[in-house]
């Protein structure tokens, strides 16, 4: 059992930064791979970033490479998404997700994740 709660969203101007947090319940957090997805108005949910249970391996969508950074603090049961150089097209509801097993070939698939947070809104103005 895992419960995920995202926070840190808000309204920023293009070029600004936000740091999202995802707090997880349970002592087994460190055994879960974690991912961030987002859903923009009128669009399907898309992959943003993922991180292995150890934090040693990360994955990013091409659209955010060089701008976003995913990290985790297993001692705090928290995963983060640092978002820099934000663009209006980054506007979306951002969701945190978790899974016990995440093969490298499946990190970007929403179906790979078993648990989801409620989402946090990120709005980037031009």
Buried (B, 14 or more C-beta within 10 A) or exposed (E): EBEBBBBBBEEBEEEBEBBBBBBBEBEBBBEBBBBBBBBBEEEEBBBBBBBBBEBEEBBBBEBBEEBBBBBBEBEEBBBBBBBBEBBEEBBBBBBBBBBEEBEEEBBBEBEBBEBBBEBBEBBBEE
